[in-house]
């Protein structure tokens, strides 16, 4: 999540807010809560 936020020039909190509102969801999330974002999705958002 930190790497994704850095690539987008935003914060982890912003990514969490986007997830809560459904604006942008991680490609997958582990049972432990680790979020993974698809590189193509990141590049499309930037």
C-alpha positions, -999 to 999 in steps of 0.1 A, spaced: 0 0 0 28 24 8 45 18 -26 12 23 -44 6 56 -25 41 68 -33 37 60 -70 4 79 -71 18 108 -51 -8 104 -23 -10 89 12 -20 55 26 -49 72 42 -62 84 9 -60 49 -6 -79 35 25 -106 62 20 -109 53 -17 -113 17 -7 -140 25 19 -160 45 -6 -155 20 -34 -137 45 -56 -107 22 -60 -101 -13 -47 -69 -33 -44 -66 -62 -70 -65 -86 -40 -62 -86 -3 -48 -114 20 -66 -127 50 -40 -108 71 -51 -75 54 -21 -70 30 -34 -51 -1 -20 -57 -35 -26 -33 -64 -22 -41 -101 5 -21 -118 -18 -14 -147 -44 0 -124 -18 22 -108 -6 36 -141 -42 42 -152 -50 63 -122 -19 84 -122 
